[in-house]
């Protein structure tokens, strides 16, 4: 197949480790109010049960964390640095404190969240295969909220729809 895909990736930081510069992806998980819906209190659990905190975040934010892992793998970073942030006061949405950080190798992190590189590249290939026979233009994929269905719509060229 002669398909070339250009992917825009970002690197967030470089970290000195054992005399080497490691390219890193840096992301932060924000604590949800632990008093609501059985959330975890980062301050109490992060030191003794960091794995449980991460497992809960993966369960509650699976897509976001998988997206972070995909971006790190595509960018070729050597490290994903996750921060765990909590509000300084539950009613103050602006001020946070960084409770802990944890570093992972992207391939190990992807394996931990059960993300396989061939799967997400396979999904991309499926999108390319669907779009390739269509005329050049603007198209919109919309997921049906009630069903496991993805719909494709052609957007008229003269429309003022902005894609971000």
C-alpha positions as CSV (number, residue, x, y, z in Angstrom):
1,X,0.0,0.0,0.0
2,X,1.4,3.4,-1.0
3,X,-0.4,5.4,1.7
4,X,1.7,8.0,3.6
5,X,0.3,9.5,6.7
6,X,1.6,12.7,8.3
7,X,1.0,12.9,12.0
8,X,1.5,16.1,14.0
9,X,3.0,15.2,17.4
10,X,4.2,17.2,20.3
11,X,7.0,16.9,22.8
12,X,6.4,18.5,26.1
13,X,9.8,18.4,27.8
14,X,13.3,16.9,27.9
15,X,14.6,15.3,31.0
16,X,18.2,14.6,31.9
17,X,18.7,11.0,33.0
18,X,22.0,9.3,33.4
19,X,23.7,11.8,31.1
20,X,21.1,11.5,28.4
21,X,18.3,13.8,27.3
22,X,15.0,11.9,27.3
23,X,12.1,13.4,25.3
24,X,9.0,13.3,27.5
25,X,5.3,13.7,27.2
26,X,3.9,15.3,30.4
27,X,0.2,15.0,31.4
28,X,-1.8,15.6,34.5
29,X,-4.8,13.8,36.0
30,X,-7.0,16.1,38.0
31,X,-8.7,14.7,41.1
32,X,-12.5,14.6,40.8
33,X,-14.3,15.6,44.0
34,X,-13.7,12.5,46.1
35,X,-16.9,13.0,48.1
36,X,-19.0,12.6,45.0
37,X,-19.7,9.3,43.3
38,X,-17.1,7.3,45.2
39,X,-14.1,9.2,43.9
40,X,-10.6,8.6,45.3
41,X,-8.9,11.1,47.6
42,X,-5.5,11.5,46.0
43,X,-3.9,12.9,49.1
44,X,-4.8,9.9,51.2
45,X,-4.2,7.1,48.6
46,X,-1.4,8.2,46.4
47,X,1.5,7.2,48.6
48,X,0.3,3.7,49.6
49,X,-2.1,2.8,46.7
50,X,-0.7,4.6,43.6
51,X,-1.7,1.6,41.4
52,X,-5.3,1.7,42.6
53,X,-5.5,5.5,41.9
54,X,-4.1,4.9,38.4
55,X,-6.4,2.0,37.8
56,X,-9.4,4.1,38.8
57,X,-8.3,6.9,36.5
58,X,-7.8,4.5,33.6
59,X,-11.4,3.1,34.2
60,X,-12.9,6.6,34.4
61,X,-10.9,8.3,31.7
62,X,-9.9,5.4,29.4
63,X,-10.2,7.3,26.1
64,X,-8.2,10.3,27.3
65,X,-5.4,8.2,28.7
66,X,-5.3,6.0,25.6
67,X,-5.1,9.1,23.5
68,X,-2.1,10.3,25.6
69,X,-0.4,6.9,25.2
70,X,-1.0,7.0,21.4
71,X,0.4,10.5,21.1
72,X,3.5,9.5,23.1
73,X,4.1,6.4,20.9
74,X,3.6,8.3,17.7
75,X,5.9,11.2,18.9
76,X,8.6,8.7,19.8
77,X,9.1,9.9,23.3
78,X,11.1,7.9,25.8
79,X,8.9,8.8,28.8
80,X,5.4,9.6,29.8
81,X,5.4,11.7,33.0
82,X,2.0,11.6,34.7
83,X,1.1,14.1,37.4
84,X,-1.7,13.7,40.0
85,X,-3.2,17.1,40.9
86,X,-5.8,17.9,43.5
87,X,-7.6,21.2,44.3
88,X,-6.1,23.1,47.2
89,X,-9.7,23.5,48.4
90,X,-12.7,21.6,47.1
91,X,-14.6,24.8,46.2
92,X,-11.7,26.5,44.5
93,X,-11.5,25.5,40.8
94,X,-8.5,27.6,40.0
95,X,-5.8,26.6,42.5
96,X,-4.3,23.1,42.5
97,X,-1.4,21.2,44.2
98,X,0.7,18.5,42.5
99,X,0.3,15.6,44.8
100,X,2.6,13.1,43.0
101,X,4.3,12.3,39.7
102,X,5.0,8.9,38.1
103,X,7.1,8.2,35.0
104,X,6.4,5.4,32.5
105,X,8.0,4.1,29.3
106,X,5.3,4.6,26.6
107,X,5.3,1.0,25.4
108,X,5.0,-0.3,29.0
109,X,2.3,2.2,29.8
110,X,0.4,1.2,26.6
111,X,0.6,-2.4,27.6
112,X,-0.6,-1.6,31.1
113,X,-3.8,0.1,29.7
114,X,-4.2,-2.8,27.2
115,X,-3.5,-0.6,24.1
116,X,-1.9,-2.3,21.2
117,X,-0.1,-0.2,18.6
118,X,-1.4,-2.3,15.7
119,X,-5.0,-1.7,16.9
120,X,-4.9,2.0,16.9
121,X,-3.0,2.1,13.6
122,X,-5.6,-0.4,12.3
123,X,-8.4,2.0,13.2
124,X,-6.6,4.8,11.4
125,X,-6.2,2.6,8.3
126,X,-9.9,1.8,8.4
127,X,-10.7,5.6,8.4
128,X,-8.3,6.1,5.5
129,X,-9.9,3.2,3.5
130,X,-13.4,4.7,4.1
131,X,-12.3,8.2,3.0
132,X,-10.0,7.3,0.1
133,X,-12.7,6.6,-2.6
134,X,-14.6,9.8,-1.7
135,X,-14.2,13.0,-3.6
136,X,-12.0,15.7,-2.1
137,X,-13.9,17.8,0.4
138,X,-14.9,18.1,4.1
139,X,-16.4,15.2,5.9
140,X,-17.5,14.7,9.5
141,X,-17.6,11.5,11.5
142,X,-20.3,11.5,14.2
143,X,-20.7,8.8,16.8
144,X,-24.3,7.9,17.6
145,X,-24.6,8.3,21.4
146,X,-27.1,5.5,21.7
147,X,-25.6,2.9,19.5
148,X,-22.1,1.6,18.6
149,X,-22.4,3.3,15.2
150,X,-20.1,5.9,13.5
151,X,-21.8,8.0,10.8
152,X,-20.0,9.8,8.0
153,X,-21.5,13.1,6.7
154,X,-20.3,15.2,3.7
155,X,-20.1,18.9,4.7
156,X,-21.0,21.2,1.8
157,X,-18.0,23.2,0.6
158,X,-19.8,26.5,1.0
159,X,-20.7,25.9,4.6
160,X,-19.1,27.9,7.4
161,X,-18.3,24.9,9.6
162,X,-15.0,25.3,11.4
163,X,-13.1,22.2,12.3
164,X,-10.7,22.2,15.3
